[in-house]
């Protein structure tokens, strides 16, 4: 009950802050009270719910144990020959339920809310026309150059396809080509070279073909593809070719780490709550927990920024492991 009540209070607090700070931006999108409430609810779900669930789990577990300790229930349990860890096991069991519920919410409700916000941005796919000249052009994943352009199509085509990180993935050389339909092009007398971005010293595989078709989507840029991939569930990301991209890989590790994060925060809350029986004050252990969580989330955000550059994964998991070790140490030092 403490978890549900805490989560409701945190959601209400964030709702009020959103309305106070971003009301001007919200009114640009929605004008009716119901529309404003729906839009803010989607924003909160997309941006804050993933953080509020672990915090609510920590606060709920802390209140459960701290209030029991303050009201002498822990002392009564000891007098009856019952270890306080009986209460700990019950709290951790409930945390497992919250953990899996949080994972389900992150991969369904949160992803759906983020997709709704993305669709509201109004991005549409545009048309494409190839230009020729000595200047290189790019559209989507492709960089291209064309020697001549006439009414029958294009001639002397050279195209290079990039992966999400901007590394060379494929080159296409064709004698001529023409547009079949919007974004779809057909090229003749083609030489295709496929490169392995992860093994740059490996020679490319070469394939010749009389005709191939290539879809040149101007919206299929690395940034747009990455944005769409980030909205996919973990199961899709783990099997996607784009999982080697630093930003995608960082997102995968962050989302996986959210599963044990709830357990780690609860494991920290329990000994802090039990320590209330010594000092009779809820404030001091709560302040210690708040400082510990603040430091942890600071390292987590720092690791997230470094992960965008292909680094920081070790800091992410190292900070989580440190939190587990510290919480476990505090739990072992608690009075039995």
Secondary structure, DSSP 8 states (H G I E B T S, - for coil): -HHHHHHHHHHHHHHHHHHHHSHHHHHHH--SHHHHHHHHHHHHHHHTHHHHHHHHHHHHHHHHHHHHHHTTHHHHHHHTT--THHHHHHHHHHHHHHHHHHHHHIIIIIHHHHHHHHHTT-----------SSS-EEETTEEEEEEEEETTEEEEEEEEEE-TTS-EEEEEEEEEEEEEETTEEEEEEEEEEE--TT-TTS--EEEEEEEEEEE--TT--HHHHHHHHHTS-HHHHHHSGGGGSHHHHHHHHHHHHHHHHHHHHHHHHHHHHHTHHHH--HHHHHHHHHHHHHHHHHHHHHHHHHHTTT--HHHHHHHHHHHHHHHHHHHHTS--
